[in-house]
Amino acid sequence: MGFNFQDFQVYKDARQLRIELNQITKAWPREEKYVLIDQLKRALLSVMLQIAEGSNRKTDKDKALFFNRSHTSIDEIVACLDAAVDDNLITKDQYADFYKKCENIAKQFRGLAKYLNNR
């Protein structure tokens, strides 16, 4: 049977982003574990969890609320990436790649919001 949110492209993209960023953070200094890494991982997980929770809400207004929370977590991820590049934890090329992926996910959330608001 499965769960419908697992078929959403935005969920698949968020899941892949989480995998990639979790892999990168393994090489970061230990002192970042409870600072930037923890914040980034919570934001990454929040995106997926909010999509899952919102997907089964009964009203479009409820769904939109959870998808908006996911979208704001993408903003948080970008802020973490800003800090990571500023602290030389990732290269400018890595930053550009992850930024583009975040933009794509954000664009999908904007599309979902528009769709839900127009129904």
N, C-alpha and C positions, 0 to 999 in steps of 0.2 A: 504494500500500500504506500508507504513512504509519507513524507511530510512535504507539503506543497512549497514551502520556502526554499527547500533544497534545489528546486528547479529554477528559482529566480536567478537571472544572470548577475544581478547586483550581489546576491549572496555568494555565488561562485567566485566572483571577482574579489570580494572582501575576504573570503576564505583563502584565496591564493595570495593576496597581499599579506595577510597575517602569517602565512607559512614563510614567505620570502623575508619579511622583516624579522621574524623570530630567528631565522637562520643567521641573518646579519648581526643581530645583537649578541650572539654567542661569542663573537670576537671582541666585543667592547670591554673596556676595563671593568674590573670587579667593582670599583667604587660607583659605577653607574647602575649597579643592580637594583638598588632600592630608590633610585632617583629617576633617571630618564627611562631606563628599561622597563621598570615597573609601570610607569605612567603610560608608555607606549603600548605595552602589552594589554593593559586594561582598556585602553581606547580601541585597540584592534578587536579585542573580544567583544566589547560593547557593540560594535557595529553589527557583528553577526548575531548576537543575542537579541538586540532590538528588532532586527529584521524577523527573526524567528517568532518573537513574541507578537509583533505587530501583524504578522501574516494571518493569524487566526482570529483577529478581532472582528467583531460583527459589523461595526459601522465604518464607513470610510473615514470619518472624523477620528476615530480611535486608531485606525491603521495609519493615518497621516501623522498622528502624534508620535508613534513609535518609529516610523520611517524618518521623521524629522530628528529624533534623538540620534538615530544612526548617522544621519547627515552631519550633525554637530560633532559627533565623534570623529568623523573624517577630518573636520577642521582641526580638532585636537591632534590628530596624527600628523597633519601638515606642520603644526606648531612644533611638535616633537622632532620632526625632520629638520625644521629650521635650526633648532638647538643642536641637533646631531651634526649638521654640516658646519655650523659655527664653531663647534668644538672639535672639528676634524675627525669625527667618528665615522663619517661616510664621505665619499668623494662628491664633487659637484656633479659628476656623471650619474652616480647612484641616486643623488638627490633628484636630479631631473627625471630619472626613470620612475622613481617612486611618486614624485609629484604628479607626473602624467597619469599614473594609475589611480591616484587619489582624485584627480580631476575627472577621470572617466566614471568613477564610482559616484562622485558628487553629481555629475550630469545625470546619471541614472536616477538618483534620488529626486532631483528637480523634475524629471519627467514623471516619476511616480506621484509627486505632489500635485503637479498640474493635472494628471489623469484623475486623481482622487477628488480634487477640488471641482472638476468639471462634470463629474457624474451626477 
